[in-house]
């Protein structure tokens, strides 16, 4: 491993010391200058007295049982009490194929099982009020919101402060005390070559692997969301408009991934930078399309094969990592069903690749299934389409990627017709306006997502049935 001066060392005790020093500096040292507290003025008091009573009440036996049964029964109990119940081991996950320094590792907290019970119990209670606290632009860790909504909408549009934020929302002091006792009493040991090293206290940040951490993170990050939402009210800021019918959007967020929209003018960018500097989010690089957002490429124009080069490369490398092993045909079938077929699912949910990409992926799957000999690829005794048939129909039960694309297209139409997400509202305003979705959309250039939905519109509509309820059913158009 390299130390801070770039000097290599192989001595185990020295490597352990370097790891402890590096990660203790991240988790225990005081941070940079704090966030501008004037930004907290955008946070309203939302939590009622009744909410606080439900959050702070003593847990019942049924509630504790439900939490315990939701956790992994095979988890290690962790270190022994009493220090042990908040003690946490830090597993180091390499960020690069050949890590050479402590900064090349990602931390994962291996929380104690008893600690997780308390944390999960608080997280379940907090989950009930989160949708009222968090802006619609934030789709991470809130029940009922999906990561795909933000990617689709982006394609169309081409710590200490946490306690103060929660107090502004109206959380009671007893609830805040429970949460911060759970966090501030945490101690860490770093796992180096399987051996726990060091023992230091957490003084900033949150633990990955803690059930409560995601909710606390997005509550603290809500200051940035609400500050950005206030920008359209300023005379110097000009939001990014697509059409008059579309609502203006200032940003989209999924956890700590934020994409900000403006008209690009000097004054507008100055307003955005003022908010970011107040929130201490600066130093980001300038990029142009195509860029990657939440694991999917954002682009403008035609869908070209080069946009999916990273997916093809990951697919190829994963298969290559298994080539040197003696795998039976049933083992290869198992890997295809449960590993390889799942790799493109996230991207296929929001993008429809060109047929050439689908063909390349299925060709790699077929070659891996039939295997290779010293003379090259072995004979393929059946077409890939035949292998995708169910076993009772003579196939192997593989997943057809083209069928997956069509299924996600149908899901998009369902989300568009029935959902109230920002993406659904945006699509209705941009392409249909006052028209019914079963009518022809506005004339003009349609996005890839809109074209993809319209292909399955007629087949999907025959399966949609509406109940009479709030008078939103169109007599002539709805089923």
Residue pairs with C-beta under 8 A, 6 or more apart in sequence:
1 8
1 9
1 15
1 18
1 100
1 101
1 102
2 8
2 9
2 100
2 101
3 9
3 14
3 18
3 101
4 18
9 15
9 18
12 192
12 193
15 192
15 193
16 190
16 192
16 195
16 197
16 198
18 102
19 92
19 102
19 190
19 192
19 197
19 198
20 190
20 197
20 198
20 200
22 102
22 103
23 90
23 102
23 107
23 188
23 190
24 188
24 198
24 200
26 205
27 188
27 200
27 202
27 203
27 204
27 205
28 200
28 201
28 202
28 203
28 204
29 203
29 204
30 203
30 204
31 159
31 160
31 204
32 280
33 280
34 160
34 161
34 280
35 161
35 223
35 278
35 279
35 280
36 278
36 279
37 164
38 278
39 223
39 227
39 275
39 278
39 279
40 164
40 165
40 168
40 223
42 223
42 226
42 227
42 229
42 230
43 165
43 168
43 169
43 222
43 223
43 226
44 168
44 169
45 168
45 169
45 170
46 129
46 132
46 133
46 169
46 170
47 55
47 129
47 133
47 169
47 170
47 171
47 172
48 170
51 129
51 170
52 170
52 171
52 172
52 174
52 175
54 125
54 128
55 125
55 126
55 129
55 171
55 172
55 175
56 172
56 174
56 175
56 178
59 121
63 121
63 124
64 117
64 121
66 124
67 117
67 120
67 121
67 124
68 117
70 120
71 113
71 116
71 117
71 120
75 113
75 116
76 110
76 113
77 112
77 113
77 114
78 84
78 85
78 87
78 110
78 111
78 112
78 113
78 114
78 115
79 85
79 87
79 112
81 114
83 187
84 112
85 112
85 114
85 115
86 112
86 115
86 182
86 185
86 186
86 187
87 112
87 186
87 187
87 188
87 189
87 199
88 109
88 110
88 111
88 112
88 115
88 186
88 187
88 188
88 189
88 207
89 109
89 110
89 188
89 189
89 190
89 191
89 196
90 107
90 108
90 109
90 110
90 188
90 189
90 190
90 191
91 107
91 108
91 109
91 110
91 191
92 105
92 106
92 107
92 190
92 191
92 192
93 105
93 106
93 107
93 108
94 104
94 105
94 106
95 104
95 105
95 106
96 104
99 105
107 208
108 208
108 209
109 188
109 207
109 208
109 209
109 210
110 191
110 209
111 119
111 207
111 209
111 210
115 182
115 210
116 210
116 211
118 182
119 182
119 210
119 211
119 212
120 211
120 212
122 178
122 179
122 182
122 212
123 211
123 212
123 214
123 215
126 212
126 215
127 143
127 215
130 141
130 142
130 143
130 215
130 218
130 219
131 142
131 143
131 144
133 169
133 219
133 222
134 142
134 218
134 219
134 222
134 225
135 222
135 225
135 226
135 229
135 253
136 421
136 422
137 225
137 228
137 229
137 249
137 250
137 251
137 252
137 253
137 422
138 145
138 218
138 221
138 222
138 225
138 253
138 254
139 145
139 146
139 147
139 149
139 150
139 252
139 253
139 254
140 147
140 214
140 218
140 253
140 254
140 255
141 214
141 215
141 217
141 218
141 255
142 218
145 421
146 421
147 254
147 294
147 346
148 349
148 350
149 415
149 421
149 422
149 423
150 252
150 253
150 254
150 259
150 293
150 294
150 423
151 293
151 294
151 296
151 350
152 350
152 412
152 423
152 449
153 249
153 252
153 422
153 423
153 426
154 252
154 259
154 293
154 298
155 298
155 299
155 350
155 351
155 447
155 448
155 449
156 242
156 423
156 426
156 427
156 430
156 447
156 449
157 240
157 242
157 249
157 261
157 426
158 289
158 298
158 299
158 300
159 204
159 205
159 206
159 220
160 204
161 220
161 223
162 216
162 217
162 219
162 220
163 176
163 180
165 219
165 220
165 222
165 223
166 176
166 179
166 219
167 176
169 219
179 212
179 216
182 212
183 202
183 206
183 207
183 212
183 216
184 202
184 203
186 201
186 202
186 207
187 199
187 200
187 201
187 202
188 198
188 199
188 200
188 201
188 202
189 196
189 197
189 198
189 199
190 196
190 197
190 198
191 197
206 213
206 216
206 217
207 213
214 255
217 255
217 256
218 255
221 253
221 255
221 256
223 279
224 253
224 258
224 275
224 276
224 279
224 281
225 251
225 253
227 275
227 278
227 279
228 250
228 251
228 260
228 272
228 275
229 250
229 251
231 237
231 239
231 250
231 262
231 271
231 272
231 275
232 239
232 248
232 250
234 271
236 267
236 268
236 270
236 271
237 262
237 267
237 268
237 271
237 272
238 262
238 263
238 265
238 267
238 268
239 248
239 249
239 250
239 261
239 262
239 263
239 268
240 248
240 249
240 261
240 262
240 263
241 248
241 263
242 426
242 430
243 429
243 430
245 429
245 430
245 433
246 426
246 429
246 430
247 425
247 426
247 429
249 261
249 422
249 426
250 260
250 261
250 262
251 258
251 259
251 260
251 261
252 258
252 259
252 422
253 259
254 294
257 293
257 294
258 281
259 293
260 272
262 268
262 269
262 271
262 272
273 282
276 282
289 298
289 299
289 300
290 297
290 298
290 299
290 300
290 307
291 297
291 298
292 298
292 310
295 346
295 347
296 346
296 347
296 350
296 351
297 307
297 308
297 310
297 351
299 307
303 351
303 352
303 353
303 354
303 448
304 354
305 353
305 354
305 356
305 357
308 347
308 353
308 354
308 357
311 343
311 344
311 347
311 353
311 357
311 361
312 357
312 360
312 361
314 343
315 340
315 343
315 344
315 361
315 364
316 364
318 339
318 340
318 343
319 340
319 364
319 368
322 335
322 368
323 372
327 335
329 369
329 371
332 368
332 369
332 371
333 369
333 396
333 398
335 368
336 365
336 368
336 369
336 398
337 397
337 398
337 399
340 365
340 368
341 365
341 398
341 399
341 401
344 361
344 401
344 404
345 404
347 353
348 401
348 404
348 405
348 408
349 408
349 411
350 408
350 449
351 448
352 405
352 409
352 448
352 452
353 405
358 401
358 402
358 405
361 401
362 384
362 400
362 401
363 384
365 384
365 398
366 380
366 384
366 387
367 377
369 387
369 396
369 398
370 377
370 378
370 379
370 380
370 381
371 378
372 378
384 398
385 400
386 394
386 395
387 395
387 396
387 398
388 395
388 396
388 397
388 398
388 399
388 400
388 403
389 395
389 396
389 397
390 397
391 397
406 456
409 452
409 453
409 455
409 456
410 456
410 459
410 460
412 449
412 452
412 453
413 453
413 456
413 457
413 460
414 460
414 464
415 421
415 423
415 424
416 424
416 427
416 428
416 437
416 453
417 437
417 460
417 464
427 449
427 450
428 437
430 442
431 441
431 442
431 446
431 450
432 439
432 441
432 442
433 442
435 441
435 442
436 474
436 477
437 457
437 477
438 457
438 461
438 477
438 478
439 477
441 450
441 454
446 454
461 479
462 479
464 478
464 479
465 479
466 473
466 478
466 479
